[in-house]
Amino acid sequence: MRLLLIEDNDDLAELIVDRFRSLGHAIDRERDGAEADQLLCHMTVDLVILDINLPGLSGDKLLRNMRARGDTTPVLVLTARSAIGDRIGVLDYGADDYLVKPFDLGELAARCRALLRRRSGAASNTFEVGVFRFDRAARQASMNGVDLALRGREIQVLEALLNNLDRLVAKEELADRVYRFDETPSLNALEQTVTRLRRKLDGTPLSIRSIRGLGYILAITDA
Amino acid sequence: MGGGVVAVMGVLTLGLWNYAEVAANRTYDLLLKGAAIAILENVTLGPDGIAIDIPPSALETLGLAPEDRVFYRVFSYTKEPAKTAPLHSTLTGADDLPLPPLPSWPKIAQNGSEVFFDAPYSGSMTRFILRAEALPGLSRDQLLAVEIGQTRIARDALWHDMLARGMAGLLALAMVSLFLLQFGVNRAMRPLAGVEAAIRDREPTDFRPLEAETPREIESLIRAINGFMARLSTSRENVQTFIADVAHQMRSALAALDGRLVHALETSDPEELRSRTLRARDQSRQAVELTNQMLAHAMVIHRADNRLSDRVDLVNLVSATIEDMFRAPQYADVEIEVDIDPPTNGTFVVSGDALSLREALVNLISNAARHAGPTPRIRIVLFSDADEGRVRLGVEDDGPGIAEADIERVRTRFVSLGGTAGTGLGLTIVESVALSHGGSLSLDRSPLGGLAAAMDLPAATVPADSKPGNETAA
């Protein structure tokens, strides 16, 4: 993965750069918002880690510039809690995720990984993570190359959840996607489908979490 | 104020003008009438015709106005002439005195009658009287008339004199009233100037009530100012207490952290070092969480003061918060259940601040998760009572719970029970948010075994133009 870190605090920057390098990623660091903005006009990265409070150009302005240019590179924002509204407004500006300082470096790495996966989950024809592979065109899921033999409805549920990785999908919404309009969806039947799917996904990094009363969340667990 | 006085003055002046004119006229007209009557009384019909014997007194009375000239004539005329101009023949006097148009000539009434008019004569504006009588002996349609004219000099002088004196009086009155008014107002305002001085010279920390030796009119003002200062004083005290608490907590946490790091530095045994460093890490985490909580509390209070008001759909809020919180590894094994009652057509919309409500929910959930049992299970409850207009948002856990006696203590700042080393601010923040939304925090035992903490909030009133899906999720 190639990353760009835009952070003005030297201590924090050093820790983050060390961490990602030790994980085997290529990471560059910028200190100033305006210079980073210039850099991003020419440079392509897989992910940007952006501190909201920057000298030069502020983080949210930089983010808006990126999106205005049509740059859809995933951005994870680091925000300080003391700025009221920082946490929520960021997502409105076009950030993909945020972390509040101080944070755990492990969590930062995990969130970055999740961000990239979410992107690839919705985009390409095959979704791969660890031993799991899902071929959208062939509508086939496999673990370690072995077909998981998912049935029709199970594939529909998996697809719907994969398109909303890490997000809560309401059971009504899931039922809408999975059942045709002439079928009468029974929420009980849906629960049974999900239970079966969950069992088949056992051993893969994918886990389906039930929030009883609301819906489901598909998450990737890092081993 | 001055404008009003001027307007009143204007109206009074007009009235005075009119009155003076009428009064002056009436006075001199009476003199003319008296003279006319006197002359006519001395006209007789004798064997040689009409005999006129003008009494000198008649004209002398008029002569009392020294600068005015007097003219007269006596004549007879036919009552209803065939021609437009009556046939008249002057018997004596100036025969070129002007006459008014015929229809206004006096008809004979019981005591004779007269008409007054103004006309220019001999170079001046002159006031004339024309009085007619029937003379016994004359034929029925023949009348005897006398016309007397007097220039207007004395009359006008009287009019102007009356006007001038009246105006002078009015002006004096106006001046005095204005002066008195100004004086009165100044007098009334003087105590306010006193209040102004008293407040201006105050130290910013002096909230003692103002001394009131004031007129009744501003008593309520003084009371309002004193009330405000009392509230300000209380508010300041609260802030000072808050800051003192925060300072104490932060210093203690950081001191403990420093202590643990020093402790770690004191050993060279790698395993012991690791163990001590891990404990220091825990302490550091606690200090961070404490800081976050205190900032959250300050934020919530600040936002409450600013009275932000969105329509917040609590169902959306719960979904978004779960999505957000449960990505973190510490919630990986927590089983969550959401109980929405009634499941359909219940309104879970409240009017308030999305960010604060979210902060409260985050605290409720993290509290519940921390106190949950070995296989942690928490239940989020959303209950809507449409009749009462209430909405309840609560979180329950399946842990050991809190003893009845201690349950109310958890509301207090920095009190953390249950041996799980929380910051003690979680429920304080939740209560703060509930109160600022016009609701309350309720604490009970949960059927799951642990604590049931819930915010009871008033439901938002439905506006006339509401559309579903407009509500905010934090």
Interface residues (C-beta under 8 A of the other chain):
Chain A: R81 S82 I84 G85 I88 V100 P102 E107 A110 R111 A114 D166 R167 L168 A170 R209 I211 R212 G213 L214 G215 I217 A219 T221
Chain B: V288 N292 L295 A296 M299 H302 R303 V318 S319 A320 I322 E323 F326 R327 A328 P329 A332 I336 E337 V338 D339 I340 A354 L355 R358 I380 A474
